[in-house]
Amino acid sequence: MKSLNPKHFLFFLLPLCIFLTFNKHAHDKKGSYHGVIWADAAGYYVHLPIWFVYRNDAKAFPDNITEQTGHGFRIDSLNNKIITKYYCGTAMMMSPFFLTAHVLAEPLGFEADGFSKIYSYSLYFSGIVYCCLGLFLLSVFLQKHFSTSIALLSSFILFISTNLFYYAIDAPGMSHIYSFFLVSLFLYSTQKLLGEEKLIYYIFFFLAFVLAVLTRPTNAIIILFPLFYENGAFVKRSRVLVKNSLKVAISIVLGILCLLPQLFYFKSISGSYFTYPYGQETFSNLGHPHILETWFSPNNGLFIYAPVLLLSVLGIFMMIREKNKFGYYLAGIFLLMSYLFASWWNWWFGCSFGARSFVDFYPILSIAMAWCIQRIWPQRNTRYFLFGFVIICSVMYFNIEYYYDGCFYGDTWDFKAFIKLLQ
């Protein structure tokens, strides 16, 4: 393991993800819920055909396209508008792969309509690339605080033992793998700004934040990370930002430019640059959040589908016990995340695999996981326990994942229905 570095990890992971993705989607059928452009995913994706194929002309969209994509968006024929409640950050991240598919569609014999099979292929590669790059950046970030072996092991555990795998391989049309990459990039660039003053790191920092918020607005929580990362670093980083005000200004302008597509879309469908697209869907449970259900319900509970994340919780306790101030931050961010997600009107987040809303923040939780592993690693007995626990979690995960049909059909505390997934 000592001879490895994050680049070796990336080269190993990339072909593995390509194989796993195309193997998993080999029998997908267009127009079915097994397709990658379906329901919520279609709602995120539809910005791309709007921008690059149909020029915001709803009448030009294929007949019955909303039915064929699981009603992830709707077409207002009367006003000639395409309505989606989903923000455009995910589509912006997908756009390089979409545009490649769009250019190659007709030469390769596909319809260049934004919905033929080649566009699904583009999302497969999109999920693969952002997953691998996200894990690479995360391992580079962790390597600054832990040994290379701990950094790589922590990153790999996230991939093989949590629903990060599902949203990279099975459901790359959803927003989570893109959020995971952007949060990893944000952590990486935050770290880099402490030691280097290159323009590229300022651009990474501001673009990662803006695009993360455009992908999922709750990702705005990550702005707290630079405030608490390393003792005294906030003051140092603030001085660096003031000193490099021109680079900051350039990066902010680029960030504002990224906001324009969303603002123009809001204007086109509502007449206002600022609107709330989710309608009656709100954080209606703020006064009575479903915390226990969010953590432990068989209906997408965090620790039920990804028990390996208990290592992160243990790591937080270890950090606090060792009087590491950052442990208090990690505890606070985890509780804040849990409170927000448990307060959403649909706390289980519909048809998903585990607590999908937490996937975006796995890079932050991985810090505590790596801390835990580093403390366990030197002792042979606890190291064996760690390997056994991770193997059990991974086997359980894949046993469910490869037979999961998209939704949990039991009630909130229906463990009998969950156990059937393990059989």
C-alpha positions, 0 to 999 in steps of 0.5 A: 500500500505504501507504494500506492498514491491517489493517481494509482487509485484513480487508474484502478478505479476508472476501468472498474467503474466502466465495467460495473456501469455497463454491466449494470445497465446492459439490459436497460430499456428506454421508456422504463423506470430502469432507464437512467433518464427517468423521473427525478433524473429526467427533471435534472437532465431536461435542462440540456435538451432545453438549452442545446436541442430545442432552444426552449421550444416546448412544442418541438419536444418529442410526442409523449416524452414526459410519459417516456421519461417518468414525468420528471418534468412537464410540458406546458403546451398552452404557454410553450414552456418546459417546467422542471422544479430541479435546479440546473447545476446537475445538467451543467455538470453533465453538459460536456458528456451530453454535448459529446453525445450530441455531436456523435449521435447522427454519425453513429446512427442515433437520433440527435433528439436529446433522448436516444440511447447515446445520451444515456451512454453519456450519463454513464460516463458522466457518473463514472468520471465524477465518481472517480475524480471525486474519490481521487480529490478526496484521497488527495485531501485526506493524504495531507492529514493521514497516511496514504494507506488510510486516505486510500482505504477510507475513500475506497470504503465509501465506494464499496460500502455506501450508496455512493456506489449506487448513485455513481453506477446505477443512478448517474442521472441523479444529482448526488454523484455530482454533489459528491465531486463538487464537495470533494473539490471544495475541500481540496481547493480550501486546503490548497488556498492555505499553501498556494495562491494560484488563480486556478485554486480560487476558481475551483473554490468559488465555482465548486461552491456555486455549482454545488448550491445549483446542484442541491441548494442544501449544499450551501452548508459546505461554506461552513467548512473553511471557517473551521478547517484547521485552527487559525486557518480562517484568519490566515485564509481571510488575509490571503483572500484580501491580498489576492483580491483580483483573483477573488474578483475573477473567481466571483465573476465566473461564479455569477456567470454560472448562476445565469442559466438558472436565473434566466430559466426562472424568468422564462417560466415564472416571470421572475428571476427568483422563485421557489420551484418546489411549490408546496414541498418544504421543510414542513417538519422543522418543528418535529424532525424525523431524526431517528427515522432518518438514521435508523428506519428501514425506509432509507435510514442512513445507518441501516443501508450504510452501517459502515458510516458508524465509523464516522460517528465513532471517529467524531467521538474519538476526535472530541475525546482527544480534544480536537476542535474540528471534531466539534465541527464535524459533530455539528455539521452532521447534526445540522445535516440530519436535522435538515433532511429529517425536516423535509416533508418527505424525510425518506426522499421517495424512491431512493437507495438509502439516505441519498441526501447524505451522499453529497456530504460523504467527503466531510464525513470521511474525515472522521472515518479516516480518523477512526481508522487511523486510531484502530489501525496500529492494533492487530486485533482492532484492525481485524475487527475493522476488516471484518466489519467493512467486509460484512457491510460491503457484502450486505450492501451489494446483496441489497444493491444488486437486487434492489428495484428502485423503491422500498415498499415497506412502512417506516419501521417494517424491518421484515420487508428490509430483511427480505432484501438481504435474502 
